[in-house]
Amino acid sequence: MTFQAYLDNIRAKTGKGVDDFKNLADEKGFTQQGKLKEGVKAGEIVKWLKDDFGLGRGHAMAIYAVLKPAKTPLTR
C-alpha cells in the first residue's frame, strides 16, 4: 500500500484529511503550527488516533509521519 493510499483510507474512514489532523493535533497540544512538539512520542499519537478515530497502528503512524518533520532532507 502506498503512503497516499493510507491517507486516502484514513479520509474514507474518518472523513478527515491531513490538514484536519494537523489542526486537531494542535488543539490536543501534540503539535504547534502543524509540527510535532519535541518530546511527543509516536505511541501518544497512536493512542489518540485509536481512541478517538478507531485507526489502527499503520494508519496512525501515517498521520504521525505527517506531523513529524524529517530530520534530514531526502537526497541522493
N, CA, C, O and CB atoms as a CASP TS submission, in Angstrom:
PFRMAT TS
TARGET T0000
AUTHOR 0000-0000-0000
METHOD Language model
MODEL 1
PARENT N/A
ATOM      1  N   MET     1       0.850  -1.170   0.000  1.00  0.00           N
ATOM      2  CA  MET     1       0.000   0.000   0.000  1.00  0.00           C
ATOM      3  C   MET     1       0.898   1.235   0.000  1.00  0.00           C
ATOM      4  O   MET     1       1.867   1.306   0.755  1.00  0.00           O
ATOM      5  CB  MET     1      -0.968  -0.003   1.224  1.00  0.00           C
ATOM      6  N   THR     2       0.573   2.195  -0.840  1.00  0.00           N
ATOM      7  CA  THR     2       1.355   3.426  -0.888  1.00  0.00           C
ATOM      8  C   THR     2       0.986   4.338   0.275  1.00  0.00           C
ATOM      9  O   THR     2      -0.058   4.178   0.907  1.00  0.00           O
ATOM     10  CB  THR     2       1.140   4.152  -2.225  1.00  0.00           C
ATOM     11  N   PHE     3       1.849   5.277   0.536  1.00  0.00           N
ATOM     12  CA  PHE     3       1.582   6.238   1.610  1.00  0.00           C
ATOM     13  C   PHE     3       0.295   7.000   1.319  1.00  0.00           C
ATOM     14  O   PHE     3      -0.518   7.215   2.218  1.00  0.00           O
ATOM     15  CB  PHE     3       2.766   7.223   1.774  1.00  0.00           C
ATOM     16  N   GLN     4       0.109   7.407   0.072  1.00  0.00           N
ATOM     17  CA  GLN     4      -1.109   8.132  -0.304  1.00  0.00           C
ATOM     18  C   GLN     4      -2.341   7.262  -0.090  1.00  0.00           C
ATOM     19  O   GLN     4      -3.393   7.768   0.299  1.00  0.00           O
ATOM     20  CB  GLN     4      -1.035   8.594  -1.770  1.00  0.00           C
ATOM     21  N   ALA     5      -2.224   5.964  -0.338  1.00  0.00           N
ATOM     22  CA  ALA     5      -3.358   5.058  -0.105  1.00  0.00           C
ATOM     23  C   ALA     5      -3.726   5.028   1.378  1.00  0.00           C
ATOM     24  O   ALA     5      -4.907   4.986   1.722  1.00  0.00           O
ATOM     25  CB  ALA     5      -3.024   3.630  -0.600  1.00  0.00           C
ATOM     26  N   TYR     6      -2.728   5.049   2.250  1.00  0.00           N
ATOM     27  CA  TYR     6      -3.006   5.127   3.690  1.00  0.00           C
ATOM     28  C   TYR     6      -3.808   6.396   3.990  1.00  0.00           C
ATOM     29  O   TYR     6      -4.818   6.343   4.693  1.00  0.00           O
ATOM     30  CB  TYR     6      -1.681   5.110   4.514  1.00  0.00           C
ATOM     31  N   LEU     7      -3.359   7.527   3.461  1.00  0.00           N
ATOM     32  CA  LEU     7      -4.043   8.790   3.719  1.00  0.00           C
ATOM     33  C   LEU     7      -5.461   8.790   3.141  1.00  0.00           C
ATOM     34  O   LEU     7      -6.388   9.312   3.761  1.00  0.00           O
ATOM     35  CB  LEU     7      -3.239   9.952   3.135  1.00  0.00           C
ATOM     36  N   ASP     8      -5.623   8.209   1.963  1.00  0.00           N
ATOM     37  CA  ASP     8      -6.956   8.105   1.351  1.00  0.00           C
ATOM     38  C   ASP     8      -7.880   7.239   2.201  1.00  0.00           C
ATOM     39  O   ASP     8      -9.052   7.569   2.383  1.00  0.00           O
ATOM     40  CB  ASP     8      -6.853   7.525  -0.072  1.00  0.00           C
ATOM     41  N   ASN     9      -7.353   6.131   2.721  1.00  0.00           N
ATOM     42  CA  ASN     9      -8.154   5.242   3.571  1.00  0.00           C
ATOM     43  C   ASN     9      -8.537   5.922   4.884  1.00  0.00           C
ATOM     44  O   ASN     9      -9.640   5.724   5.393  1.00  0.00           O
ATOM     45  CB  ASN     9      -7.384   3.944   3.859  1.00  0.00           C
ATOM     46  N   ILE    10      -7.631   6.716   5.424  1.00  0.00           N
ATOM     47  CA  ILE    10      -7.923   7.454   6.653  1.00  0.00           C
ATOM     48  C   ILE    10      -9.063   8.434   6.403  1.00  0.00           C
ATOM     49  O   ILE    10      -9.979   8.548   7.219  1.00  0.00           O
ATOM     50  CB  ILE    10      -6.662   8.203   7.163  1.00  0.00           C
ATOM     51  N   ARG    11      -9.009   9.140   5.280  1.00  0.00           N
ATOM     52  CA  ARG    11     -10.077  10.090   4.943  1.00  0.00           C
ATOM     53  C   ARG    11     -11.406   9.351   4.769  1.00  0.00           C
ATOM     54  O   ARG    11     -12.445   9.814   5.241  1.00  0.00           O
ATOM     55  CB  ARG    11      -9.723  10.877   3.650  1.00  0.00           C
ATOM     56  N   ALA    12     -11.368   8.209   4.094  1.00  0.00           N
ATOM     57  CA  ALA    12     -12.601   7.437   3.881  1.00  0.00           C
ATOM     58  C   ALA    12     -13.195   6.975   5.212  1.00  0.00           C
ATOM     59  O   ALA    12     -14.414   6.987   5.385  1.00  0.00           O
ATOM     60  CB  ALA    12     -12.324   6.218   2.976  1.00  0.00           C
ATOM     61  N   LYS    13     -12.344   6.571   6.145  1.00  0.00           N
ATOM     62  CA  LYS    13     -12.821   6.060   7.434  1.00  0.00           C
ATOM     63  C   LYS    13     -13.294   7.172   8.366  1.00  0.00           C
ATOM     64  O   LYS    13     -14.301   7.018   9.058  1.00  0.00           O
ATOM     65  CB  LYS    13     -11.724   5.265   8.113  1.00  0.00           C
ATOM     66  N   THR    14     -12.567   8.297   8.386  1.00  0.00           N
ATOM     67  CA  THR    14     -12.832   9.341   9.379  1.00  0.00           C
ATOM     68  C   THR    14     -13.508  10.584   8.813  1.00  0.00           C
ATOM     69  O   THR    14     -14.093  11.370   9.558  1.00  0.00           O
ATOM     70  CB  THR    14     -11.553   9.740  10.031  1.00  0.00           C
ATOM     71  N   GLY    15     -13.429  10.762   7.501  1.00  0.00           N
ATOM     72  CA  GLY    15     -13.927  11.992   6.895  1.00  0.00           C
ATOM     73  C   GLY    15     -12.968  13.162   7.075  1.00  0.00           C
ATOM     74  O   GLY    15     -13.310  14.306   6.775  1.00  0.00           O
ATOM     75  N   LYS    16     -11.768  12.870   7.567  1.00  0.00           N
ATOM     76  CA  LYS    16     -10.784  13.919   7.845  1.00  0.00           C
ATOM     77  C   LYS    16      -9.520  13.693   7.020  1.00  0.00           C
ATOM     78  O   LYS    16      -9.090  12.563   6.788  1.00  0.00           O
ATOM     79  CB  LYS    16     -10.440  13.959   9.350  1.00  0.00           C
ATOM     80  N   GLY    17      -8.940  14.820   6.584  1.00  0.00           N
ATOM     81  CA  GLY    17      -7.705  14.777   5.830  1.00  0.00           C
ATOM     82  C   GLY    17      -6.520  15.214   6.676  1.00  0.00           C
ATOM     83  O   GLY    17      -6.648  15.457   7.876  1.00  0.00           O
ATOM     84  N   VAL    18      -5.385  15.309   6.040  1.00  0.00           N
ATOM     85  CA  VAL    18      -4.135  15.660   6.721  1.00  0.00           C
ATOM     86  C   VAL    18      -4.260  16.993   7.449  1.00  0.00           C
ATOM     87  O   VAL    18      -3.867  17.101   8.610  1.00  0.00           O
ATOM     88  CB  VAL    18      -2.979  15.720   5.717  1.00  0.00           C
ATOM     89  N   ASP    19      -4.800  18.003   6.787  1.00  0.00           N
ATOM     90  CA  ASP    19      -4.911  19.319   7.427  1.00  0.00           C
ATOM     91  C   ASP    19      -5.820  19.269   8.656  1.00  0.00           C
ATOM     92  O   ASP    19      -5.562  19.942   9.653  1.00  0.00           O
ATOM     93  CB  ASP    19      -5.443  20.353   6.425  1.00  0.00           C
ATOM     94  N   ASP    20      -6.883  18.470   8.576  1.00  0.00           N
ATOM     95  CA  ASP    20      -7.772  18.308   9.731  1.00  0.00           C
ATOM     96  C   ASP    20      -7.012  17.721  10.915  1.00  0.00           C
ATOM     97  O   ASP    20      -7.144  18.194  12.044  1.00  0.00           O
ATOM     98  CB  ASP    20      -8.972  17.408   9.370  1.00  0.00           C
ATOM     99  N   PHE    21      -6.211  16.684  10.651  1.00  0.00           N
ATOM    100  CA  PHE    21      -5.453  16.057  11.736  1.00  0.00           C
ATOM    101  C   PHE    21      -4.385  16.989  12.288  1.00  0.00           C
ATOM    102  O   PHE    21      -4.099  16.958  13.485  1.00  0.00           O
ATOM    103  CB  PHE    21      -4.810  14.765  11.252  1.00  0.00           C
ATOM    104  N   LYS    22      -3.791  17.818  11.433  1.00  0.00           N
ATOM    105  CA  LYS    22      -2.820  18.803  11.922  1.00  0.00           C
ATOM    106  C   LYS    22      -3.504  19.777  12.875  1.00  0.00           C
ATOM    107  O   LYS    22      -2.958  20.103  13.929  1.00  0.00           O
ATOM    108  CB  LYS    22      -2.168  19.571  10.740  1.00  0.00           C
ATOM    109  N   ASN    23      -4.694  20.241  12.510  1.00  0.00           N
ATOM    110  CA  ASN    23      -5.436  21.168  13.379  1.00  0.00           C
ATOM    111  C   ASN    23      -5.842  20.494  14.682  1.00  0.00           C
ATOM    112  O   ASN    23      -5.724  21.094  15.751  1.00  0.00           O
ATOM    113  CB  ASN    23      -6.683  21.700  12.657  1.00  0.00           C
ATOM    114  N   LEU    24      -6.319  19.256  14.606  1.00  0.00           N
ATOM    115  CA  LEU    24      -6.718  18.530  15.817  1.00  0.00           C
ATOM    116  C   LEU    24      -5.525  18.273  16.730  1.00  0.00           C
ATOM    117  O   LEU    24      -5.643  18.375  17.951  1.00  0.00           O
ATOM    118  CB  LEU    24      -7.386  17.203  15.446  1.00  0.00           C
ATOM    119  N   ALA    25      -4.376  17.941  16.144  1.00  0.00           N
ATOM    120  CA  ALA    25      -3.167  17.701  16.941  1.00  0.00           C
ATOM    121  C   ALA    25      -2.730  18.985  17.639  1.00  0.00           C
ATOM    122  O   ALA    25      -2.255  18.942  18.773  1.00  0.00           O
ATOM    123  CB  ALA    25      -2.023  17.158  16.051  1.00  0.00           C
ATOM    124  N   ASP    26      -2.888  20.130  16.968  1.00  0.00           N
ATOM    125  CA  ASP    26      -2.605  21.425  17.605  1.00  0.00           C
ATOM    126  C   ASP    26      -3.524  21.626  18.807  1.00  0.00           C
ATOM    127  O   ASP    26      -3.073  22.003  19.888  1.00  0.00           O
ATOM    128  CB  ASP    26      -2.781  22.591  16.591  1.00  0.00           C
ATOM    129  N   GLU    27      -4.826  21.368  18.604  1.00  0.00           N
ATOM    130  CA  GLU    27      -5.807  21.536  19.682  1.00  0.00           C
ATOM    131  C   GLU    27      -5.503  20.624  20.871  1.00  0.00           C
ATOM    132  O   GLU    27      -5.698  21.015  22.022  1.00  0.00           O
ATOM    133  CB  GLU    27      -7.218  21.254  19.160  1.00  0.00           C
ATOM    134  N   LYS    28      -5.024  19.404  20.589  1.00  0.00           N
ATOM    135  CA  LYS    28      -4.703  18.441  21.644  1.00  0.00           C
ATOM    136  C   LYS    28      -3.378  18.767  22.335  1.00  0.00           C
ATOM    137  O   LYS    28      -3.082  18.221  23.397  1.00  0.00           O
ATOM    138  CB  LYS    28      -4.648  17.032  21.065  1.00  0.00           C
ATOM    139  N   GLY    29      -2.582  19.654  21.736  1.00  0.00           N
ATOM    140  CA  GLY    29      -1.294  20.021  22.326  1.00  0.00           C
ATOM    141  C   GLY    29      -0.138  19.134  21.901  1.00  0.00           C
ATOM    142  O   GLY    29       0.947  19.216  22.476  1.00  0.00           O
ATOM    143  N   PHE    30      -0.354  18.291  20.905  1.00  0.00           N
ATOM    144  CA  PHE    30       0.728  17.435  20.399  1.00  0.00           C
ATOM    145  C   PHE    30       1.649  18.199  19.452  1.00  0.00           C
ATOM    146  O   PHE    30       2.837  17.898  19.339  1.00  0.00           O
ATOM    147  CB  PHE    30       0.148  16.210  19.681  1.00  0.00           C
ATOM    148  N   THR    31       1.082  19.182  18.785  1.00  0.00           N
ATOM    149  CA  THR    31       1.840  19.945  17.797  1.00  0.00           C
ATOM    150  C   THR    31       1.643  21.432  18.034  1.00  0.00           C
ATOM    151  O   THR    31       0.771  21.870  18.785  1.00  0.00           O
ATOM    152  CB  THR    31       1.416  19.567  16.365  1.00  0.00           C
ATOM    153  N   GLN    32       2.493  22.178  17.360  1.00  0.00           N
ATOM    154  CA  GLN    32       2.349  23.631  17.344  1.00  0.00           C
ATOM    155  C   GLN    32       2.522  24.058  15.899  1.00  0.00           C
ATOM    156  O   GLN    32       3.564  23.807  15.294  1.00  0.00           O
ATOM    157  CB  GLN    32       3.392  24.348  18.299  1.00  0.00           C
ATOM    158  N   GLN    33       1.517  24.697  15.351  1.00  0.00           N
ATOM    159  CA  GLN    33       1.507  25.108  13.945  1.00  0.00           C
ATOM    160  C   GLN    33       1.769  23.928  13.012  1.00  0.00           C
ATOM    161  O   GLN    33       2.496  24.052  12.027  1.00  0.00           O
ATOM    162  CB  GLN    33       2.549  26.199  13.707  1.00  0.00           C
ATOM    163  N   GLY    34       1.171  22.790  13.333  1.00  0.00           N
ATOM    164  CA  GLY    34       1.262  21.625  12.469  1.00  0.00           C
ATOM    165  C   GLY    34       2.531  20.802  12.593  1.00  0.00           C
ATOM    166  O   GLY    34       2.684  19.814  11.875  1.00  0.00           O
ATOM    167  N   LYS    35       3.438  21.172  13.470  1.00  0.00           N
ATOM    168  CA  LYS    35       4.697  20.429  13.652  1.00  0.00           C
ATOM    169  C   LYS    35       4.709  19.796  15.036  1.00  0.00           C
ATOM    170  O   LYS    35       4.349  20.430  16.028  1.00  0.00           O
ATOM    171  CB  LYS    35       5.937  21.363  13.466  1.00  0.00           C
ATOM    172  N   LEU    36       5.125  18.553  15.083  1.00  0.00           N
ATOM    173  CA  LEU    36       5.170  17.797  16.331  1.00  0.00           C
ATOM    174  C   LEU    36       6.062  18.501  17.350  1.00  0.00           C
ATOM    175  O   LEU    36       7.186  18.893  17.037  1.00  0.00           O
ATOM    176  CB  LEU    36       5.674  16.365  16.076  1.00  0.00           C
ATOM    177  N   LYS    37       5.555  18.657  18.567  1.00  0.00           N
ATOM    178  CA  LYS    37       6.358  19.253  19.637  1.00  0.00           C
ATOM    179  C   LYS    37       7.430  18.270  20.080  1.00  0.00           C
ATOM    180  O   LYS    37       7.226  17.056  20.046  1.00  0.00           O
ATOM    181  CB  LYS    37       5.468  19.661  20.837  1.00  0.00           C
ATOM    182  N   GLU    38       8.556  18.794  20.489  1.00  0.00           N
ATOM    183  CA  GLU    38       9.648  17.964  20.975  1.00  0.00           C
ATOM    184  C   GLU    38       9.167  17.151  22.179  1.00  0.00           C
ATOM    185  O   GLU    38       8.488  17.675  23.063  1.00  0.00           O
ATOM    186  CB  GLU    38      10.881  18.835  21.349  1.00  0.00           C
ATOM    187  N   GLY    39       9.524  15.882  22.202  1.00  0.00           N
ATOM    188  CA  GLY    39       9.171  15.010  23.315  1.00  0.00           C
ATOM    189  C   GLY    39       7.884  14.227  23.128  1.00  0.00           C
ATOM    190  O   GLY    39       7.613  13.300  23.891  1.00  0.00           O
ATOM    191  N   VAL    40       7.079  14.580  22.121  1.00  0.00           N
ATOM    192  CA  VAL    40       5.850  13.827  21.869  1.00  0.00           C
ATOM    193  C   VAL    40       6.231  12.538  21.145  1.00  0.00           C
ATOM    194  O   VAL    40       6.890  12.563  20.105  1.00  0.00           O
ATOM    195  CB  VAL    40       4.817  14.671  21.026  1.00  0.00           C
ATOM    196  N   LYS    41       5.810  11.427  21.709  1.00  0.00           N
ATOM    197  CA  LYS    41       6.173  10.108  21.186  1.00  0.00           C
ATOM    198  C   LYS    41       5.094   9.564  20.249  1.00  0.00           C
ATOM    199  O   LYS    41       3.924   9.938  20.335  1.00  0.00           O
ATOM    200  CB  LYS    41       6.409   9.126  22.340  1.00  0.00           C
ATOM    201  N   ALA    42       5.515   8.684  19.366  1.00  0.00           N
ATOM    202  CA  ALA    42       4.587   8.062  18.418  1.00  0.00           C
ATOM    203  C   ALA    42       3.451   7.356  19.144  1.00  0.00           C
ATOM    204  O   ALA    42       2.304   7.413  18.700  1.00  0.00           O
ATOM    205  CB  ALA    42       5.328   7.069  17.517  1.00  0.00           C
ATOM    206  N   GLY    43       3.752   6.695  20.248  1.00  0.00           N
ATOM    207  CA  GLY    43       2.729   5.959  20.992  1.00  0.00           C
ATOM    208  C   GLY    43       1.592   6.845  21.467  1.00  0.00           C
ATOM    209  O   GLY    43       0.445   6.403  21.528  1.00  0.00           O
ATOM    210  N   GLU    44       1.898   8.094  21.805  1.00  0.00           N
ATOM    211  CA  GLU    44       0.856   9.033  22.235  1.00  0.00           C
ATOM    212  C   GLU    44      -0.092   9.350  21.078  1.00  0.00           C
ATOM    213  O   GLU    44      -1.309   9.413  21.257  1.00  0.00           O
ATOM    214  CB  GLU    44       1.490  10.335  22.779  1.00  0.00           C
ATOM    215  N   ILE    45       0.476   9.546  19.902  1.00  0.00           N
ATOM    216  CA  ILE    45      -0.328   9.846  18.717  1.00  0.00           C
ATOM    217  C   ILE    45      -1.156   8.631  18.330  1.00  0.00           C
ATOM    218  O   ILE    45      -2.340   8.757  18.019  1.00  0.00           O
ATOM    219  CB  ILE    45       0.569  10.283  17.538  1.00  0.00           C
ATOM    220  N   VAL    46      -0.538   7.450  18.349  1.00  0.00           N
ATOM    221  CA  VAL    46      -1.253   6.216  18.008  1.00  0.00           C
ATOM    222  C   VAL    46      -2.428   6.002  18.953  1.00  0.00           C
ATOM    223  O   VAL    46      -3.523   5.663  18.505  1.00  0.00           O
ATOM    224  CB  VAL    46      -0.301   5.004  18.059  1.00  0.00           C
ATOM    225  N   LYS    47      -2.220   6.192  20.249  1.00  0.00           N
ATOM    226  CA  LYS    47      -3.303   6.009  21.225  1.00  0.00           C
ATOM    227  C   LYS    47      -4.442   6.992  20.969  1.00  0.00           C
ATOM    228  O   LYS    47      -5.610   6.606  20.959  1.00  0.00           O
ATOM    229  CB  LYS    47      -2.771   6.184  22.659  1.00  0.00           C
ATOM    230  N   TRP    48      -4.103   8.249  20.764  1.00  0.00           N
ATOM    231  CA  TRP    48      -5.113   9.264  20.481  1.00  0.00           C
ATOM    232  C   TRP    48      -5.948   8.881  19.253  1.00  0.00           C
ATOM    233  O   TRP    48      -7.178   8.903  19.296  1.00  0.00           O
ATOM    234  CB  TRP    48      -4.446  10.634  20.264  1.00  0.00           C
ATOM    235  N   LEU    49      -5.262   8.529  18.160  1.00  0.00           N
ATOM    236  CA  LEU    49      -5.973   8.231  16.919  1.00  0.00           C
ATOM    237  C   LEU    49      -6.786   6.943  17.019  1.00  0.00           C
ATOM    238  O   LEU    49      -7.841   6.827  16.395  1.00  0.00           O
ATOM    239  CB  LEU    49      -4.988   8.128  15.770  1.00  0.00           C
ATOM    240  N   LYS    50      -6.306   5.981  17.795  1.00  0.00           N
ATOM    241  CA  LYS    50      -7.066   4.751  18.011  1.00  0.00           C
ATOM    242  C   LYS    50      -8.302   5.042  18.855  1.00  0.00           C
ATOM    243  O   LYS    50      -9.408   4.622  18.513  1.00  0.00           O
ATOM    244  CB  LYS    50      -6.186   3.676  18.693  1.00  0.00           C
ATOM    245  N   ASP    51      -8.111   5.759  19.952  1.00  0.00           N
ATOM    246  CA  ASP    51      -9.219   6.046  20.873  1.00  0.00           C
ATOM    247  C   ASP    51     -10.283   6.937  20.235  1.00  0.00           C
ATOM    248  O   ASP    51     -11.478   6.675  20.377  1.00  0.00           O
ATOM    249  CB  ASP    51      -8.688   6.710  22.138  1.00  0.00           C
ATOM    250  N   ASP    52      -9.858   7.979  19.539  1.00  0.00           N
ATOM    251  CA  ASP    52     -10.810   8.968  19.025  1.00  0.00           C
ATOM    252  C   ASP    52     -11.353   8.642  17.635  1.00  0.00           C
ATOM    253  O   ASP    52     -12.457   9.064  17.290  1.00  0.00           O
ATOM    254  CB  ASP    52     -10.158  10.314  18.991  1.00  0.00           C
ATOM    255  N   PHE    53     -10.588   7.895  16.833  1.00  0.00           N
ATOM    256  CA  PHE    53     -10.998   7.674  15.444  1.00  0.00           C
ATOM    257  C   PHE    53     -11.007   6.206  15.020  1.00  0.00           C
ATOM    258  O   PHE    53     -11.388   5.893  13.892  1.00  0.00           O
ATOM    259  CB  PHE    53     -10.092   8.437  14.535  1.00  0.00           C
ATOM    260  N   GLY    54     -10.595   5.307  15.906  1.00  0.00           N
ATOM    261  CA  GLY    54     -10.594   3.883  15.579  1.00  0.00           C
ATOM    262  C   GLY    54      -9.549   3.482  14.560  1.00  0.00           C
ATOM    263  O   GLY    54      -9.690   2.454  13.898  1.00  0.00           O
ATOM    264  N   LEU    55      -8.492   4.287  14.425  1.00  0.00           N
ATOM    265  CA  LEU    55      -7.439   3.946  13.462  1.00  0.00           C
ATOM    266  C   LEU    55      -6.511   2.892  14.034  1.00  0.00           C
ATOM    267  O   LEU    55      -6.225   2.880  15.231  1.00  0.00           O
ATOM    268  CB  LEU    55      -6.638   5.193  13.068  1.00  0.00           C
ATOM    269  N   GLY    56      -6.047   2.010  13.167  1.00  0.00           N
ATOM    270  CA  GLY    56      -5.055   1.022  13.563  1.00  0.00           C
ATOM    271  C   GLY    56      -3.667   1.636  13.570  1.00  0.00           C
ATOM    272  O   GLY    56      -3.479   2.790  13.183  1.00  0.00           O
ATOM    273  N   ARG    57      -2.700   0.850  14.015  1.00  0.00           N
ATOM    274  CA  ARG    57      -1.334   1.348  14.157  1.00  0.00           C
ATOM    275  C   ARG    57      -0.754   1.876  12.844  1.00  0.00           C
ATOM    276  O   ARG    57      -0.161   2.955  12.825  1.00  0.00           O
ATOM    277  CB  ARG    57      -0.446   0.251  14.696  1.00  0.00           C
ATOM    278  N   GLY    58      -0.913   1.146  11.765  1.00  0.00           N
ATOM    279  CA  GLY    58      -0.339   1.571  10.484  1.00  0.00           C
ATOM    280  C   GLY    58      -0.878   2.907  10.012  1.00  0.00           C
ATOM    281  O   GLY    58      -0.123   3.776   9.574  1.00  0.00           O
ATOM    282  N   HIS    59      -2.193   3.064  10.105  1.00  0.00           N
ATOM    283  CA  HIS    59      -2.802   4.314   9.674  1.00  0.00           C
ATOM    284  C   HIS    59      -2.436   5.453  10.627  1.00  0.00           C
ATOM    285  O   HIS    59      -2.198   6.577  10.186  1.00  0.00           O
ATOM    286  CB  HIS    59      -4.326   4.161   9.586  1.00  0.00           C
ATOM    287  N   ALA    60      -2.390   5.171  11.912  1.00  0.00           N
ATOM    288  CA  ALA    60      -1.998   6.192  12.879  1.00  0.00           C
ATOM    289  C   ALA    60      -0.542   6.614  12.657  1.00  0.00           C
ATOM    290  O   ALA    60      -0.208   7.791  12.794  1.00  0.00           O
ATOM    291  CB  ALA    60      -2.192   5.672  14.319  1.00  0.00           C
ATOM    292  N   MET    61       0.311   5.668  12.318  1.00  0.00           N
ATOM    293  CA  MET    61       1.712   6.004  12.061  1.00  0.00           C
ATOM    294  C   MET    61       1.857   6.857  10.802  1.00  0.00           C
ATOM    295  O   MET    61       2.795   7.647  10.699  1.00  0.00           O
ATOM    296  CB  MET    61       2.549   4.729  11.928  1.00  0.00           C
ATOM    297  N   ALA    62       0.951   6.709   9.856  1.00  0.00           N
ATOM    298  CA  ALA    62       0.973   7.570   8.667  1.00  0.00           C
ATOM    299  C   ALA    62       0.704   9.018   9.081  1.00  0.00           C
ATOM    300  O   ALA    62       1.359   9.937   8.590  1.00  0.00           O
ATOM    301  CB  ALA    62      -0.080   7.096   7.614  1.00  0.00           C
ATOM    302  N   ILE    63      -0.251   9.216   9.975  1.00  0.00           N
ATOM    303  CA  ILE    63      -0.524  10.570  10.471  1.00  0.00           C
ATOM    304  C   ILE    63       0.670  11.080  11.273  1.00  0.00           C
ATOM    305  O   ILE    63       1.051  12.244  11.147  1.00  0.00           O
ATOM    306  CB  ILE    63      -1.810  10.590  11.341  1.00  0.00           C
ATOM    307  N   TYR    64       1.258  10.219  12.093  1.00  0.00           N
ATOM    308  CA  TYR    64       2.451  10.608  12.854  1.00  0.00           C
ATOM    309  C   TYR    64       3.565  11.060  11.901  1.00  0.00           C
ATOM    310  O   TYR    64       4.250  12.047  12.168  1.00  0.00           O
ATOM    311  CB  TYR    64       2.944   9.427  13.739  1.00  0.00           C
ATOM    312  N   ALA    65       3.738  10.347  10.807  1.00  0.00           N
ATOM    313  CA  ALA    65       4.774  10.708   9.832  1.00  0.00           C
ATOM    314  C   ALA    65       4.517  12.080   9.224  1.00  0.00           C
ATOM    315  O   ALA    65       5.456  12.821   8.934  1.00  0.00           O
ATOM    316  CB  ALA    65       4.851   9.658   8.724  1.00  0.00           C
ATOM    317  N   VAL    66       3.260  12.413   9.034  1.00  0.00           N
ATOM    318  CA  VAL    66       2.910  13.726   8.503  1.00  0.00           C
ATOM    319  C   VAL    66       3.237  14.820   9.532  1.00  0.00           C
ATOM    320  O   VAL    66       3.692  15.906   9.173  1.00  0.00           O
ATOM    321  CB  VAL    66       1.410  13.772   8.118  1.00  0.00           C
ATOM    322  N   LEU    67       3.000  14.520  10.793  1.00  0.00           N
ATOM    323  CA  LEU    67       3.224  15.511  11.852  1.00  0.00           C
ATOM    324  C   LEU    67       4.692  15.698  12.213  1.00  0.00           C
ATOM    325  O   LEU    67       5.111  16.779  12.627  1.00  0.00           O
ATOM    326  CB  LEU    67       2.464  15.113  13.083  1.00  0.00           C
ATOM    327  N   LYS    68       5.464  14.634  12.050  1.00  0.00           N
ATOM    328  CA  LYS    68       6.870  14.672  12.459  1.00  0.00           C
ATOM    329  C   LYS    68       7.739  15.172  11.300  1.00  0.00           C
ATOM    330  O   LYS    68       7.773  14.554  10.236  1.00  0.00           O
ATOM    331  CB  LYS    68       7.343  13.267  12.926  1.00  0.00           C
ATOM    332  N   PRO    69       8.431  16.276  11.506  1.00  0.00           N
ATOM    333  CA  PRO    69       9.303  16.761  10.441  1.00  0.00           C
ATOM    334  C   PRO    69      10.498  15.827  10.225  1.00  0.00           C
ATOM    335  O   PRO    69      11.012  15.229  11.170  1.00  0.00           O
ATOM    336  CB  PRO    69       9.793  18.172  10.765  1.00  0.00           C
ATOM    337  N   ALA    70      10.920  15.715   8.991  1.00  0.00           N
ATOM    338  CA  ALA    70      12.081  14.884   8.659  1.00  0.00           C
ATOM    339  C   ALA    70      13.327  15.484   9.306  1.00  0.00           C
ATOM    340  O   ALA    70      13.501  16.702   9.331  1.00  0.00           O
ATOM    341  CB  ALA    70      12.263  14.767   7.111  1.00  0.00           C
ATOM    342  N   LYS    71      14.193  14.612   9.831  1.00  0.00           N
ATOM    343  CA  LYS    71      15.429  15.091  10.468  1.00  0.00           C
ATOM    344  C   LYS    71      16.426  15.589   9.426  1.00  0.00           C
ATOM    345  O   LYS    71      17.151  16.557   9.659  1.00  0.00           O
ATOM    346  CB  LYS    71      16.069  13.973  11.312  1.00  0.00           C
ATOM    347  N   THR    72      16.454  14.923   8.285  1.00  0.00           N
ATOM    348  CA  THR    72      17.349  15.349   7.214  1.00  0.00           C
ATOM    349  C   THR    72      16.576  15.296   5.906  1.00  0.00           C
ATOM    350  O   THR    72      15.693  14.455   5.738  1.00  0.00           O
ATOM    351  CB  THR    72      18.633  14.454   7.148  1.00  0.00           C
ATOM    352  N   PRO    73      16.899  16.180   4.990  1.00  0.00           N
ATOM    353  CA  PRO    73      16.203  16.151   3.701  1.00  0.00           C
ATOM    354  C   PRO    73      16.578  14.888   2.931  1.00  0.00           C
ATOM    355  O   PRO    73      17.699  14.388   3.033  1.00  0.00           O
ATOM    356  CB  PRO    73      16.539  17.411   2.867  1.00  0.00           C
ATOM    357  N   LEU    74      15.630  14.394   2.170  1.00  0.00           N
ATOM    358  CA  LEU    74      15.879  13.214   1.352  1.00  0.00           C
ATOM    359  C   LEU    74      16.635  13.619   0.107  1.00  0.00           C
ATOM    360  O   LEU    74      16.112  14.349  -0.734  1.00  0.00           O
ATOM    361  CB  LEU    74      14.563  12.504   0.982  1.00  0.00           C
ATOM    362  N   THR    75      17.860  13.149  -0.014  1.00  0.00           N
ATOM    363  CA  THR    75      18.662  13.452  -1.196  1.00  0.00           C
ATOM    364  C   THR    75      19.369  12.199  -1.653  1.00  0.00           C
ATOM    365  O   THR    75      19.528  11.244  -0.894  1.00  0.00           O
ATOM    366  CB  THR    75      19.679  14.575  -0.909  1.00  0.00           C
ATOM    367  N   ARG    76      19.777  12.212  -2.860  1.00  0.00           N
ATOM    368  CA  ARG    76      20.550  11.094  -3.402  1.00  0.00           C
ATOM    369  C   ARG    76      21.818  11.607  -4.009  1.00  0.00           C
ATOM    370  O   ARG    76      22.616  10.825  -4.524  1.00  0.00           O
ATOM    371  CB  ARG    76      19.746  10.309  -4.440  1.00  0.00           C
TER
END
